[in-house]
Amino acid sequence: MRIVSRYRFGVVSLFAVLFLLISLATRTVLLLMTPADAGLTPFLIAKAYAMGLVYDAATLGYFLIPAIIYLLLAPQRLVQHPLHRWVVRGAFFLILYALLFDGVAEYFFFEEFGTRFNFIAVDYLIYTHEVWGNIRESYPLPALLGGIFAVDLLTVVLLRRLIDRAAATTFAGQRRRLALALAAAPLAALLLLNISATAISGNAYANELAGNGIYGLVAAFRNNELDFRQFYLSRDDRQVMARLHDLVQERNNRFAAPSQAGVTRFITGEGKEQRLNVIVVVEESLSAKFLGTFGSTEGLTPNLDRLAKESLLFTHLYATGTRTVRGLEAINLSLPPLPGVSMVKRPGNEDFFSWGSVMRSKGYDTRFIYAGFGYFDNMNYFFANNGFDVVDRTNFAKDEITFANVWGVCDEDLYHKVIKEAGKSYAKGRPFFSMVMTTSNHRPFTYPAGRIDIPPKSGREGGVKYADYAIGRFIAEVRKEPWFKDTIFVFVADHCDGSAGKTELPVKKYEIPLLVYSPDHIKPGRVDRLASQIDIAPTILGLLNFSYRTDFLGRDLLKADDRVARAFISTYQKLGYIEDDRLVVLGPQKQAAMYRFDRASGEARPAPMEERYLMDMLAYYQGANYLYKHRLNRLR
């Protein structure tokens, strides 16, 4: 510190030292939080710390921009004023508080998601009501903020003389020369570095440690849509689309025009159309691992396990992503996940060909029913402009809400609303299609007391068991309804409870259940075929024997025995394609890798790239990008 204080405006140097020390401490705490089997060797750790220092320095460069502006523009009389030292102390206090807050926030974010700040953190800044409400209900916020304040104040008090000496008066010429010298730091960071350099290995934890949380947050905010052709390995569009035509062709469909650029086909139902009602329950964070049907011994899902025996159970289904909007996108649009944010949140997302548009064209009342406020994640706008009427928390009367937290009404209240809305359609003699999004299995895991033997706010296990309890009550109640016998119930998760792992895309973390229940119309059974969320809509439409025009990239899982089984998984940057025991992963900067994995354990090991798997992956992903960019999967 004595060395720092020798220089005029050494406050910049002092801040730089503290910034790098806090960044180093944060990285070390996150390292200690990684699982014992994370596969972090000493070499990987050293590499992560070295690259992490680069990102810390780059982030520091951006933090210096206000200081640069101040040094250039501050009047000399302000700098010489006796109160100037208090201005510097105040600025130092505020910036140091922000850094300490960031370190604490990264701890809790990593604890929940296994990553540093990304698109999820961006949502934390945008959707303040739900997110800050969730934080208040989940964590001892006053104690945390007060503790940060105390540490910050103590630091500034202890360093006040050093800060005062560092902020001593200098001449304007000296300040401007210093400002110009400091300007090289953010300029170098802008020109020489981007977020993709954090991919230092195939180990996801090492890659997370190699980054900087603040840098990652800004990068996620800026890169909400990554152009596929610019950032990802690709092939000629004509070659890709020709392969996609082959992959989506099935025995009961024909292309609208053989030479067309898109994939529009006509599906012919096998038998008389069944105008059955359909209720699709999208369960928040319901990993397959929680169900006894999939091997769990915790006894959290007795109702779902009983229901699975009475349903058509799909045992090898994968979520396309790690966010609710990814699941809703896949289920409704039957589209693989493109890099960046979900279609649900992108501008210009109206009039897609969707499951909702198919059902509406068949004369169904179509509803998206959400337990919370549907402005969150742009859900109301997306569904209202893609084939649905929207029912969200604003449509619940006071006497319809017995319990709610910041995310929405409890699952029991939501299901009562679903039954009431179904009754409206039944009374008019109209079939109905409802897509229902739950919220109870979500932090802070609060729900009505006394329903289950796990107290509210006890953690994920309580959230899962209450969600299961509410499903059991829902089924018991709908069995009394006159429309029950002519209704198909679909239960599926939006995504898993977590996707962190030592590999880029830990396959096992994406497994979710799919149950199709209709005792009067669907025979119970098991389908072990590899499947994706994008296959749900075509499969249910097939069970209804519907004939319809389609732009879906999913397939009817009950009529696709002769087709190659595949699934899709992703983060906001990494794209995964599963086929057989192969996983192909694409990333920005034209990255491509292949792995062989074990279905039971999820363990993956690198393997040489095989062109056939890569080409099939590109057919789906690059093909989906082509359809999206050229608006070929919109209503025409």
C-alpha positions as CSV (number, residue, x, y, z in Angstrom):
1,M,0.0,0.0,0.0
2,R,3.0,2.4,0.6
3,I,4.0,1.9,-3.0
4,V,0.5,2.8,-4.2
5,S,0.4,6.0,-2.1
6,R,3.5,7.5,-3.6
7,Y,1.7,8.4,-6.8
8,R,-0.7,11.2,-7.5
9,F,-4.2,9.7,-8.1
10,G,-3.0,6.5,-6.6
11,V,-6.6,6.0,-5.6
12,V,-6.9,4.3,-9.0
13,S,-4.1,1.9,-8.2
14,L,-5.6,1.3,-4.8
15,F,-9.0,0.5,-6.3
16,A,-7.4,-1.8,-8.9
17,V,-5.6,-3.8,-6.1
18,L,-8.8,-4.2,-4.1
19,F,-10.8,-5.1,-7.3
20,L,-8.4,-7.9,-8.2
21,L,-8.2,-9.2,-4.6
22,I,-12.0,-9.3,-4.4
23,S,-12.2,-11.1,-7.7
24,L,-9.5,-13.6,-6.6
25,A,-11.3,-14.2,-3.4
26,T,-14.7,-14.8,-5.2
27,R,-13.1,-17.2,-7.6
28,T,-11.5,-19.1,-4.7
29,V,-14.8,-19.4,-2.9
30,L,-16.5,-20.7,-6.0
31,L,-13.7,-23.2,-6.5
32,L,-14.4,-24.5,-3.0
33,M,-18.1,-24.8,-3.8
34,T,-17.5,-27.1,-6.8
35,P,-18.3,-30.8,-6.3
36,A,-15.6,-33.2,-5.3
37,D,-16.1,-35.1,-8.5
38,A,-15.9,-32.0,-10.7
39,G,-12.7,-33.2,-12.4
40,L,-10.7,-30.1,-11.7
41,T,-7.0,-31.1,-11.9
42,P,-4.3,-28.7,-10.6
43,F,-3.4,-27.9,-14.2
44,L,-7.0,-26.9,-15.0
45,I,-7.3,-24.9,-11.8
46,A,-4.1,-23.0,-12.7
47,K,-5.3,-22.4,-16.2
48,A,-8.7,-21.2,-14.9
49,Y,-7.0,-18.7,-12.5
50,A,-4.7,-17.4,-15.3
51,M,-7.5,-16.8,-17.7
52,G,-9.7,-15.5,-14.8
53,L,-7.0,-12.8,-14.1
54,V,-7.3,-11.7,-17.8
55,Y,-11.0,-11.3,-17.5
56,D,-10.7,-9.6,-14.1
57,A,-8.2,-7.1,-15.7
58,A,-10.6,-6.6,-18.6
59,T,-13.5,-5.9,-16.3
60,L,-11.4,-3.6,-14.2
61,G,-10.6,-1.7,-17.4
62,Y,-14.3,-1.0,-18.0
63,F,-14.7,0.0,-14.3
64,L,-12.0,2.7,-14.9
65,I,-14.1,4.5,-17.5
66,P,-15.9,6.8,-14.9
67,A,-12.5,7.6,-13.4
68,I,-11.2,8.5,-16.9
69,I,-14.1,10.8,-17.5
70,Y,-13.7,12.4,-14.1
71,L,-10.0,13.0,-14.6
72,L,-10.6,14.6,-18.0
73,L,-13.5,16.8,-17.1
74,A,-13.3,17.6,-13.4
75,P,-12.6,21.4,-12.9
76,Q,-9.4,22.3,-11.2
77,R,-11.2,24.2,-8.5
78,L,-13.3,21.1,-7.6
79,V,-10.1,19.0,-7.3
80,Q,-8.6,21.7,-5.0
81,H,-11.6,22.1,-2.8
82,P,-11.3,20.9,0.8
83,L,-14.4,18.7,0.3
84,H,-12.9,16.9,-2.6
85,R,-11.5,14.1,-0.4
86,W,-15.1,13.4,0.8
87,V,-16.2,13.1,-2.9
88,V,-13.4,10.5,-3.4
89,R,-14.2,8.7,-0.2
90,G,-17.9,8.5,-1.2
91,A,-17.2,7.2,-4.7
92,F,-14.8,4.7,-3.2
93,F,-17.4,3.5,-0.7
94,L,-20.1,3.1,-3.4
95,I,-17.9,1.2,-5.8
96,L,-16.5,-1.0,-3.1
97,Y,-20.0,-1.8,-1.9
98,A,-21.0,-2.8,-5.4
99,L,-18.0,-5.1,-5.7
100,L,-18.7,-6.8,-2.3
101,F,-22.3,-7.2,-3.2
102,D,-21.3,-8.8,-6.5
103,G,-19.1,-11.3,-4.6
104,V,-22.0,-12.3,-2.3
105,A,-24.5,-12.4,-5.2
106,E,-22.2,-14.7,-7.2
107,Y,-21.9,-17.0,-4.2
108,F,-25.7,-17.5,-4.0
109,F,-26.1,-17.6,-7.8
110,F,-23.4,-20.3,-8.1
111,E,-25.0,-22.2,-5.3
112,E,-28.3,-22.4,-7.1
113,F,-27.3,-22.6,-10.8
114,G,-23.7,-23.9,-10.8
115,T,-22.6,-21.1,-13.1
116,R,-21.4,-17.5,-12.9
117,F,-23.7,-14.7,-14.1
118,N,-25.5,-15.4,-17.4
119,F,-28.9,-14.9,-19.1
120,I,-30.6,-15.9,-15.8
121,A,-28.9,-13.0,-14.0
122,V,-30.0,-10.6,-16.8
123,D,-33.6,-11.6,-16.0
124,Y,-32.8,-10.8,-12.3
125,L,-32.2,-7.2,-13.4
126,I,-35.2,-7.0,-15.8
127,Y,-38.0,-8.7,-13.8
128,T,-37.5,-6.9,-10.6
129,H,-40.8,-7.7,-8.9
130,E,-40.6,-11.5,-9.2
131,V,-36.8,-11.7,-8.8
132,W,-36.3,-9.3,-5.9
133,G,-39.4,-10.8,-4.3
134,N,-37.9,-14.2,-4.6
135,I,-34.7,-13.0,-3.1
136,R,-36.5,-11.4,-0.2
137,E,-38.5,-14.6,0.5
138,S,-35.5,-16.9,0.0
139,Y,-32.5,-15.2,1.8
140,P,-31.9,-13.0,4.9
141,L,-31.6,-9.9,2.8
142,P,-31.4,-7.3,5.6
143,A,-28.6,-9.2,7.3
144,L,-26.7,-9.7,4.1
145,L,-26.9,-6.0,3.0
146,G,-26.1,-4.8,6.5
147,G,-23.1,-7.1,6.7
148,I,-21.8,-5.8,3.3
149,F,-22.4,-2.2,4.5
150,A,-20.4,-2.9,7.7
151,V,-17.4,-4.5,5.9
152,D,-17.4,-1.7,3.3
153,L,-17.5,1.1,5.9
154,L,-14.8,-0.5,8.0
155,T,-12.6,-0.8,4.9
156,V,-13.0,2.8,3.9
157,V,-12.4,4.0,7.5
158,L,-9.2,1.9,7.8
159,L,-8.0,3.2,4.4
160,R,-9.2,6.8,4.7
161,R,-5.7,8.4,5.1
162,L,-4.4,6.4,2.1
163,I,-7.4,7.4,0.1
164,D,-6.9,11.1,1.0
165,R,-3.3,11.1,0.1
166,A,-4.0,9.3,-3.1
167,A,-6.6,11.9,-4.0
168,A,-4.2,14.8,-3.4
169,T,-4.3,17.8,-5.8
170,T,-2.6,17.5,-9.2
171,F,-2.6,19.9,-12.2
172,A,-5.1,19.5,-15.0
173,G,-2.3,18.5,-17.5
174,Q,-1.2,15.7,-15.3
175,R,-4.8,14.5,-14.9
176,R,-5.4,14.4,-18.6
177,R,-2.2,12.5,-19.4
178,L,-3.2,10.0,-16.7
179,A,-6.7,9.7,-18.1
180,L,-5.4,9.0,-21.6
181,A,-3.0,6.4,-20.3
182,L,-5.9,4.7,-18.4
183,A,-8.1,4.7,-21.5
184,A,-5.8,2.0,-23.0
185,A,-7.3,-0.5,-20.5
186,P,-10.9,-0.6,-21.6
187,L,-9.9,-0.1,-25.3
188,A,-7.7,-3.2,-25.1
189,A,-10.5,-5.2,-23.4
190,L,-12.9,-4.2,-26.1
191,L,-10.7,-5.1,-29.0
192,L,-8.9,-8.2,-27.7
193,L,-11.3,-10.2,-25.6
194,N,-14.8,-11.6,-25.8
195,I,-16.8,-14.1,-23.6
196,S,-15.9,-17.1,-25.7
197,A,-12.3,-17.2,-24.4
198,T,-13.6,-18.6,-21.1
199,A,-14.0,-22.0,-22.8
200,I,-10.5,-23.1,-21.8
201,S,-11.4,-26.8,-21.6
202,G,-14.2,-29.4,-21.8
203,N,-14.8,-29.0,-18.1
204,A,-17.7,-26.7,-17.4
205,Y,-16.6,-25.8,-13.9
206,A,-13.2,-24.8,-15.1
207,N,-14.8,-22.6,-17.8
208,E,-17.0,-20.9,-15.2
209,L,-14.0,-20.2,-12.9
210,A,-12.1,-18.8,-15.9
211,G,-14.6,-16.0,-16.3
212,N,-15.6,-12.9,-14.3
213,G,-19.2,-12.6,-13.1
214,I,-19.6,-8.9,-14.0
215,Y,-18.1,-9.4,-17.5
216,G,-20.4,-12.4,-18.0
217,L,-23.4,-10.5,-17.0
218,V,-22.8,-7.7,-19.5
219,A,-21.9,-10.1,-22.2
220,A,-25.2,-12.0,-21.7
221,F,-27.1,-8.7,-21.8
222,R,-25.5,-7.7,-25.1
223,N,-25.6,-11.1,-26.8
224,N,-29.2,-12.1,-26.4
225,E,-29.3,-13.5,-29.9
226,L,-26.2,-15.1,-31.5
227,D,-26.2,-15.3,-35.3
228,F,-25.8,-19.0,-36.2
229,R,-23.9,-18.5,-39.5
230,Q,-21.5,-16.0,-38.0
231,F,-20.7,-17.8,-34.7
232,Y,-21.3,-21.5,-35.3
233,L,-19.9,-24.2,-37.5
234,S,-22.2,-24.4,-40.6
235,R,-22.6,-25.9,-44.0
236,D,-24.2,-24.8,-47.3
237,D,-27.9,-23.9,-46.6
238,R,-29.1,-26.0,-49.5
239,Q,-27.3,-29.1,-48.3
240,V,-28.5,-28.6,-44.8
241,M,-32.2,-28.1,-45.8
242,A,-32.1,-31.1,-48.1
243,R,-30.9,-33.2,-45.1
244,L,-33.6,-31.7,-42.9
245,H,-36.2,-32.6,-45.5
246,D,-35.1,-36.2,-45.2
247,L,-35.1,-36.2,-41.4
248,V,-38.7,-34.8,-41.0
249,Q,-40.2,-36.9,-43.8
250,E,-42.4,-39.7,-42.4
251,R,-44.9,-42.2,-43.8
252,N,-48.0,-40.2,-42.9
253,N,-46.9,-36.8,-44.3
254,R,-46.1,-35.2,-47.7
255,F,-44.4,-32.0,-48.5
256,A,-46.5,-29.1,-49.8
257,A,-44.0,-28.6,-52.6
258,P,-41.0,-30.9,-53.2
259,S,-38.7,-28.0,-54.1
260,Q,-39.8,-25.6,-51.3
261,A,-37.3,-23.8,-49.1
262,G,-39.2,-24.6,-45.9
263,V,-40.5,-27.8,-44.4
264,T,-44.2,-27.4,-44.7
265,R,-45.9,-30.8,-44.9
266,F,-49.4,-32.2,-44.7
267,I,-50.0,-34.8,-42.0
268,T,-52.7,-37.3,-42.6
269,G,-54.4,-38.8,-39.5
270,E,-54.8,-42.6,-39.3
271,G,-58.5,-42.9,-38.6
272,K,-61.3,-40.6,-37.5
273,E,-60.3,-37.4,-35.7
274,Q,-60.9,-37.5,-32.0
275,R,-61.9,-34.1,-30.8
276,L,-60.7,-34.8,-27.2
277,N,-59.9,-32.0,-24.8
278,V,-56.2,-31.6,-24.0
279,I,-54.6,-30.2,-20.8
280,V,-50.8,-29.9,-20.8
281,V,-49.4,-29.3,-17.4
282,V,-45.8,-28.0,-17.6
283,E,-44.3,-28.6,-14.2
284,E,-41.6,-26.2,-12.9
285,S,-38.2,-27.9,-12.5
286,L,-39.4,-31.5,-12.3
287,S,-36.3,-33.6,-13.0
288,A,-36.9,-37.2,-13.8
289,K,-34.5,-38.1,-10.9
290,F,-37.2,-37.0,-8.4
291,L,-39.7,-39.7,-9.4
292,G,-39.7,-43.2,-7.9
293,T,-40.6,-44.4,-11.4
294,F,-37.1,-43.3,-12.5
295,G,-35.4,-44.9,-9.5
296,S,-35.7,-42.3,-6.7
297,T,-36.1,-43.8,-3.2
298,E,-37.0,-40.5,-1.4
299,G,-40.7,-41.0,-1.8
300,L,-41.4,-37.4,-3.0
301,T,-43.8,-38.3,-5.9
302,P,-46.3,-41.0,-4.8
303,N,-49.1,-39.4,-6.9
304,L,-47.0,-39.1,-10.1
305,D,-45.6,-42.6,-9.6
306,R,-49.1,-44.0,-9.3
307,L,-50.2,-42.0,-12.3
308,A,-47.3,-43.2,-14.3
309,K,-48.6,-46.8,-14.1
310,E,-51.9,-45.6,-15.5
311,S,-50.4,-43.5,-18.3
312,L,-48.4,-43.8,-21.4
313,L,-45.0,-43.0,-19.9
314,F,-42.0,-41.8,-21.9
315,T,-38.8,-42.7,-20.1
316,H,-36.1,-41.1,-22.2
317,L,-37.2,-37.6,-22.8
318,Y,-34.8,-34.6,-22.7
319,A,-35.5,-30.9,-21.9
320,T,-34.2,-28.6,-24.6
321,G,-32.8,-26.0,-22.2
322,T,-32.4,-24.8,-18.7
323,R,-35.1,-22.1,-18.5
324,T,-38.9,-22.2,-18.4
325,V,-39.2,-20.2,-21.7
326,R,-37.0,-22.8,-23.4
327,G,-39.4,-25.6,-22.4
328,L,-42.5,-23.6,-23.5
329,E,-40.8,-22.7,-26.8
330,A,-40.0,-26.3,-27.5
331,I,-43.5,-27.7,-26.6
332,N,-45.5,-25.0,-28.4
333,L,-43.3,-24.4,-31.5
334,S,-41.7,-27.9,-31.9
335,L,-38.4,-26.1,-32.6
336,P,-34.9,-26.9,-31.4
337,P,-33.2,-24.3,-29.3
338,L,-31.3,-21.6,-31.1
339,P,-28.4,-19.8,-29.4
340,G,-29.2,-16.8,-27.3
341,V,-32.6,-16.3,-25.7
342,S,-35.7,-18.2,-26.4
343,M,-38.2,-17.3,-29.1
344,V,-40.6,-16.4,-26.3
345,K,-38.5,-13.4,-25.5
346,R,-37.3,-12.3,-28.9
347,P,-38.7,-9.3,-30.7
348,G,-40.9,-10.1,-33.8
349,N,-42.0,-13.4,-32.3
350,E,-45.6,-13.2,-33.5
351,D,-47.6,-15.6,-35.8
352,F,-45.4,-18.7,-35.5
353,F,-46.9,-22.0,-36.6
354,S,-47.6,-23.4,-33.2
355,W,-49.5,-26.1,-31.3
356,G,-51.9,-23.4,-30.3
357,S,-52.6,-22.4,-33.9
358,V,-53.3,-26.0,-34.9
359,M,-55.8,-26.5,-32.1
360,R,-57.5,-23.1,-32.7
361,S,-57.8,-24.1,-36.4
362,K,-59.7,-27.2,-35.3
363,G,-62.2,-25.1,-33.3
364,Y,-60.7,-25.5,-29.9
365,D,-60.7,-22.9,-27.1
366,T,-57.0,-22.4,-26.5
367,R,-55.6,-21.0,-23.3
368,F,-52.2,-20.4,-21.7
369,I,-52.9,-20.5,-17.9
370,Y,-50.1,-19.2,-15.7
371,A,-49.9,-19.0,-11.9
372,G,-47.9,-15.7,-12.0
373,F,-47.9,-12.5,-13.8
374,G,-47.4,-13.3,-17.5
375,Y,-45.4,-10.2,-18.4
376,F,-42.5,-12.1,-16.8
377,D,-40.3,-13.5,-19.6
378,N,-42.7,-12.0,-22.1
379,M,-44.9,-15.0,-21.8
380,N,-48.3,-13.2,-22.2
381,Y,-47.2,-11.4,-25.4
382,F,-45.8,-14.6,-26.9
383,F,-48.8,-16.8,-26.2
384,A,-51.3,-14.1,-27.1
385,N,-49.7,-13.8,-30.5
386,N,-49.2,-17.4,-31.1
387,G,-52.6,-19.1,-30.8
388,F,-53.7,-18.7,-27.2
389,D,-55.9,-16.7,-24.9
390,V,-54.0,-15.8,-21.8
391,V,-55.1,-16.4,-18.2
392,D,-52.6,-15.3,-15.6
393,R,-52.6,-14.0,-12.0
394,T,-54.4,-10.8,-13.0
395,N,-57.4,-13.0,-13.9
396,F,-57.7,-14.7,-10.5
397,A,-60.4,-13.2,-8.2
398,K,-59.5,-12.7,-4.5
399,D,-61.5,-15.6,-3.4
400,E,-59.7,-17.9,-5.9
401,I,-56.3,-17.3,-4.2
402,T,-55.7,-19.2,-0.9
403,F,-51.9,-19.0,-1.0
404,A,-49.4,-17.1,-3.2
405,N,-45.8,-16.1,-3.2
406,V,-43.9,-13.7,-5.4
407,W,-43.9,-16.2,-8.3
408,G,-47.7,-16.8,-8.3
409,V,-50.6,-18.6,-6.8
410,C,-50.0,-22.1,-5.4
411,D,-50.5,-25.1,-7.6
412,E,-53.8,-26.0,-6.0
413,D,-55.3,-22.6,-6.8
414,L,-53.9,-22.9,-10.3
415,Y,-55.5,-26.2,-10.9
416,H,-58.9,-25.0,-9.6
417,K,-58.6,-22.2,-12.2
418,V,-57.8,-24.7,-14.9
419,I,-61.0,-26.7,-14.0
420,K,-63.1,-23.5,-13.9
421,E,-61.8,-22.4,-17.4
422,A,-62.4,-25.9,-18.8
423,G,-66.0,-25.8,-17.4
424,K,-66.6,-22.6,-19.4
425,S,-65.7,-24.3,-22.7
426,Y,-67.7,-27.5,-21.8
427,A,-70.8,-25.4,-21.1
428,K,-70.6,-23.9,-24.6
429,G,-70.1,-27.3,-26.2
430,R,-66.6,-26.5,-27.3
431,P,-63.4,-28.6,-27.0
432,F,-60.6,-27.0,-25.1
433,F,-56.8,-27.0,-25.2
434,S,-55.0,-25.6,-22.1
435,M,-51.3,-25.2,-21.6
436,V,-50.7,-24.8,-17.8
437,M,-47.5,-23.4,-16.3
438,T,-46.9,-24.1,-12.5
439,T,-44.7,-22.2,-10.1
440,S,-44.7,-23.9,-6.7
441,N,-41.6,-26.0,-7.3
442,H,-39.4,-22.9,-7.3
443,R,-37.4,-21.1,-4.7
444,P,-38.4,-19.9,-2.1
445,F,-40.4,-23.3,-2.0
446,T,-43.3,-21.9,-0.1
447,Y,-46.8,-23.5,-0.2
448,P,-49.8,-24.0,2.1
449,A,-48.8,-25.4,5.4
450,G,-50.1,-28.8,6.5
451,R,-50.4,-30.3,3.0
452,I,-47.3,-32.5,3.2
453,D,-44.9,-33.7,5.8
454,I,-42.1,-31.2,4.7
455,P,-42.5,-27.7,6.1
456,P,-42.6,-24.8,3.6
457,K,-39.3,-23.1,2.7
458,S,-37.3,-26.3,3.5
459,G,-35.8,-26.6,0.0
460,R,-36.3,-28.4,-3.3
461,E,-37.6,-31.7,-1.8
462,G,-40.6,-29.8,-0.3
463,G,-41.3,-28.1,-3.6
464,V,-41.3,-31.4,-5.4
465,K,-43.5,-33.2,-2.9
466,Y,-46.0,-30.3,-2.8
467,A,-46.2,-30.2,-6.6
468,D,-46.9,-33.9,-6.6
469,Y,-49.5,-33.5,-3.8
470,A,-51.3,-30.8,-5.9
471,I,-51.3,-33.1,-9.0
472,G,-52.9,-35.8,-6.9
473,R,-55.6,-33.5,-5.8
474,F,-56.1,-32.2,-9.4
475,I,-56.6,-35.7,-10.8
476,A,-59.0,-36.5,-7.9
477,E,-61.1,-33.4,-8.7
478,V,-61.2,-33.7,-12.5
479,R,-62.4,-37.2,-12.2
480,K,-65.7,-35.7,-11.0
481,E,-66.0,-33.5,-14.0
482,P,-68.3,-34.4,-16.9
483,W,-65.6,-33.7,-19.4
484,F,-62.9,-35.9,-17.7
485,K,-63.5,-39.0,-19.8
486,D,-62.9,-37.1,-23.0
487,T,-59.7,-35.3,-22.0
488,I,-56.1,-36.1,-22.5
489,F,-53.8,-35.0,-19.6
490,V,-50.1,-34.4,-20.4
491,F,-47.6,-33.9,-17.5
492,V,-44.1,-32.8,-18.5
493,A,-41.4,-30.6,-17.0
494,D,-40.2,-27.3,-18.4
495,H,-36.6,-28.2,-17.5
496,C,-34.6,-29.9,-14.7
497,D,-33.8,-28.5,-11.3
498,G,-30.2,-27.8,-12.3
499,S,-27.9,-28.3,-15.2
500,A,-24.5,-27.8,-13.7
501,G,-21.9,-30.5,-14.3
502,K,-18.2,-31.0,-15.1
503,T,-19.0,-31.5,-18.8
504,E,-20.2,-28.8,-21.2
505,L,-23.7,-30.3,-21.4
506,P,-24.2,-32.9,-18.7
507,V,-26.7,-35.2,-20.4
508,K,-28.2,-36.7,-17.3
509,K,-29.1,-33.3,-15.9
510,Y,-31.6,-32.8,-18.8
511,E,-33.8,-35.9,-18.3
512,I,-37.4,-35.1,-17.6
513,P,-40.6,-37.2,-17.3
514,L,-43.5,-37.2,-19.8
515,L,-46.9,-38.8,-18.8
516,V,-49.9,-39.0,-21.1
517,Y,-53.0,-39.9,-19.2
518,S,-56.5,-40.6,-20.5
519,P,-57.9,-43.8,-19.1
520,D,-60.8,-44.0,-21.6
521,H,-58.7,-43.4,-24.7
522,I,-55.0,-44.2,-24.1
523,K,-53.7,-47.6,-23.0
524,P,-51.0,-47.4,-20.3
525,G,-47.5,-48.4,-21.4
526,R,-43.9,-47.3,-21.6
527,V,-42.0,-45.7,-24.5
528,D,-38.2,-46.0,-24.0
529,R,-37.4,-44.2,-27.3
530,L,-35.0,-41.3,-27.2
531,A,-37.2,-38.2,-27.4
532,S,-37.3,-34.4,-27.1
533,Q,-39.8,-31.8,-25.9
534,I,-40.2,-30.8,-29.5
535,D,-41.8,-34.2,-30.1
536,I,-44.7,-33.7,-27.7
537,A,-47.1,-31.7,-29.9
538,P,-46.8,-34.0,-32.9
539,T,-47.2,-37.1,-30.7
540,I,-50.4,-35.8,-29.0
541,L,-51.8,-34.6,-32.4
542,G,-51.1,-38.1,-33.7
543,L,-53.1,-39.6,-30.8
544,L,-56.0,-37.4,-31.8
545,N,-55.7,-38.6,-35.4
546,F,-55.6,-35.1,-36.6
547,S,-54.9,-34.2,-40.2
548,Y,-53.2,-30.8,-40.4
549,R,-50.6,-28.7,-42.1
550,T,-47.3,-28.5,-40.2
551,D,-43.9,-26.7,-40.0
552,F,-42.9,-28.6,-36.9
553,L,-39.5,-30.2,-36.7
554,G,-40.6,-32.7,-34.0
555,R,-42.0,-36.1,-34.8
556,D,-44.8,-38.4,-33.7
557,L,-43.0,-40.7,-31.3
558,L,-45.5,-43.5,-31.7
559,K,-45.2,-43.5,-35.6
560,A,-41.4,-43.0,-35.9
561,D,-40.0,-46.4,-35.2
562,D,-38.1,-46.5,-38.4
563,R,-36.5,-43.0,-37.9
564,V,-33.3,-42.2,-36.1
565,A,-34.0,-41.3,-32.5
566,R,-32.5,-38.0,-31.3
567,A,-32.8,-35.2,-28.8
568,F,-31.6,-31.7,-28.2
569,I,-30.1,-30.0,-25.2
570,S,-28.6,-26.5,-24.7
571,T,-27.4,-23.6,-22.7
572,Y,-27.7,-20.1,-24.1
573,Q,-24.5,-20.6,-26.0
574,K,-23.8,-24.3,-26.2
575,L,-26.0,-26.5,-28.5
576,G,-26.2,-30.3,-28.0
577,Y,-27.4,-33.1,-30.2
578,I,-28.0,-36.6,-28.8
579,E,-28.2,-39.7,-31.0
580,D,-27.4,-43.2,-29.9
581,D,-24.7,-42.8,-27.3
582,R,-23.2,-39.8,-29.0
583,L,-23.4,-36.2,-28.0
584,V,-22.3,-33.5,-30.4
585,V,-21.7,-30.0,-29.0
586,L,-21.4,-26.8,-30.9
587,G,-20.2,-23.5,-29.4
588,P,-19.4,-20.0,-30.5
589,Q,-16.2,-19.3,-32.5
590,K,-17.0,-22.4,-34.7
591,Q,-16.3,-24.8,-31.8
592,A,-17.4,-28.5,-32.3
593,A,-16.8,-31.5,-30.2
594,M,-18.2,-35.1,-29.9
595,Y,-18.6,-37.2,-26.9
596,R,-19.7,-40.8,-26.1
597,F,-21.9,-41.0,-23.0
598,D,-23.4,-43.7,-20.8
599,R,-27.2,-43.3,-20.5
600,A,-27.4,-44.7,-17.0
601,S,-24.7,-42.6,-15.4
602,G,-24.4,-39.7,-17.8
603,E,-20.6,-40.0,-17.9
604,A,-19.2,-38.7,-21.1
605,R,-15.8,-39.0,-22.7
606,P,-14.4,-37.2,-25.8
607,A,-14.6,-39.0,-29.1
608,P,-13.5,-38.3,-32.7
609,M,-16.0,-36.2,-34.7
610,E,-18.2,-38.2,-37.1
611,E,-19.5,-36.3,-40.0
612,R,-22.9,-38.1,-40.2
613,Y,-23.8,-37.0,-36.7
614,L,-22.5,-33.5,-37.2
615,M,-24.5,-33.2,-40.5
616,D,-27.7,-34.4,-38.8
617,M,-27.2,-31.9,-36.0
618,L,-26.7,-29.1,-38.4
619,A,-29.8,-30.1,-40.4
620,Y,-31.9,-29.5,-37.3
621,Y,-30.1,-26.5,-35.8
622,Q,-28.9,-24.6,-38.8
623,G,-32.1,-25.7,-40.6
624,A,-34.2,-24.2,-37.7
625,N,-32.2,-21.0,-37.9
626,Y,-32.8,-20.8,-41.7
627,L,-36.6,-21.3,-41.1
628,Y,-36.5,-18.6,-38.4
629,K,-34.5,-16.0,-40.3
630,H,-36.5,-16.5,-43.5
631,R,-39.9,-16.6,-41.6
632,L,-40.7,-19.9,-43.1
633,N,-42.4,-21.3,-40.0
634,R,-44.9,-18.5,-39.7
635,L,-48.6,-18.6,-40.4
636,R,-49.2,-17.7,-44.1
